[in-house]
Amino acid sequence: MLAANVPSPTTGHFDDFIDGYFPLEVSVLHLMERRGLSFARLTLTQAPIMHIPDLHPDAPVPLNITAGRAGMIDQMVLMVQAAGQTCRLQGHASWRWLDGSDTGRTFDPQTRLAEPAYLHGKAMRAADMPSFDGASIRQV
């Protein structure tokens, strides 16, 4: 008989990695599911990113970035709410595109990490979460 591997909920502070190559919101959802979390605060620093227009969320990423843009998240602080297959992200970030192009005022959660990223996290209670007004990641 095989035993099911059910994650035990994380409490308090934790350190972990999130997958690269998936859109950020998908990578964060994988983390939340793996740790059994519904609410969390996450901090990423120095994470390479890529944005390739019209690349379907479950499509493999190309080995060479010949379309789109490559960049770097310098720092990102996210408040996350996960339920089922939905993940809402809200927070502040500092990021840049390596070609020097304008970053805009919000970070697109469909932007992919170019490789796995290390992060610090804290499991949160619903009562400690801010309201998700617009649920966006704003440039600081």
N, C-alpha and C positions, 0 to 999 in steps of 0.2 A: 504494500500500500504506500502511495506517495503522500507525503505531508505537504500541505499548502504553505507557501512562504508568504505570510501576511505581515506587512510592516507594522512595527509598533510605533505609535505616535511619538514624535520628537517633542521634548519639552525643553524650554530654556534656550541657551545659545548653542550653536553648532557651526562647524566648518564642513564644507562639501565642495563638490565639483558639479557643474552642469554640462550637459552635452554640447559639443560644437556642432555645426552643420545644420542644425534645425533652426527655425525661427525662434527668437528669444522667448516668446510666450509659450511655445511648445516645450523648449528645454526647461523652463521654470515649472511648467505643469508636470513634467516627468519627475523633477525634484520633489515637488509637493506630494505627488502620489507615492514616491519611494519612501518618503519620511512620514507619511500618514498625516499631513498637515492640511488644514483648511485656510489658515491665516499665518502670514509670516512677514518679517522685514528682512530684506536681503541687501547686502552691499557687495558690489563687484568693483575691482580696480584692475586697470591694465589688461583689458580683454580685447583681442582683435575681433573686428567685425567685418562683414561684407553685406552689401545690398545689391541684389541682382533683380532688376525689374522683371515682372511676369514669370518668375520662377515659382512654380507651384509649391506650396508648403511641404509636401512630402516627396518632392523631386530631389534626386541626389545633387549635390553641389559639384560644379566642375572642378577638375584638378588645377586648372589655371584660370584665374579671373581675367577674362578678356572682355567681359561686359559688366556693367555696373560699377560699383565703387568699393574700395577697401578702406578701412579706417580703424580707429582705436577708441574704446571706451576708457577714458581716464579714471572716472569714478561714476558709479550709479548706485543710488539708494532707492529701493523699490518696496512698496507695500503691496502685498499679494493676497488675493482672495481666490481660492480654488474650490470648485464644486463640480464633480463629475468630469466631463471633458472640457470644461470652461475655466479659463484662468484670466483674471482681471489684474492688470498692472497699473500702478500709479506711483509717481515719484519724481525725482530730480536727477539729472545726469550732466556730465561734462564729457563730450565726445568730439571727435574730429575725423574728417575724411582726409586721406593721405594726398589726394590731388588738390587739396586746399579749397574745394568747393564749399558753399554755404551749407551749414548743418540744419538750418531751419530752427524752429522753436520747439518742436516736439520730436521725440525719437519714435520711429515706426517699430512696433513690437514684432513685425514680420522680418525685421533685419536679423540676419543670422550671425551667430558667433562663428568666427573663422576656425576656432579650435576650442576644445573644452576650457572652461573658465572656473577658477577657484573663487569661492565666495564665503563670506561670513553671513550667518543667519540667526534669526531669533524667532522662535515659535511665538505666536501672538494669540490672544483671545479676541473674539469678535468685539467685545466691549472696548478694547484698546485700539481698535482700528479707526482711521479717519473715514469720513464718508467718501465714497468713490464718485466724486463730481467730475464727470467727463472721462475719468480713468485714462489719463495720459501721462507720459514721461516727458517732463519739460526740461529744456536747456537751462543750466545755471551759469 
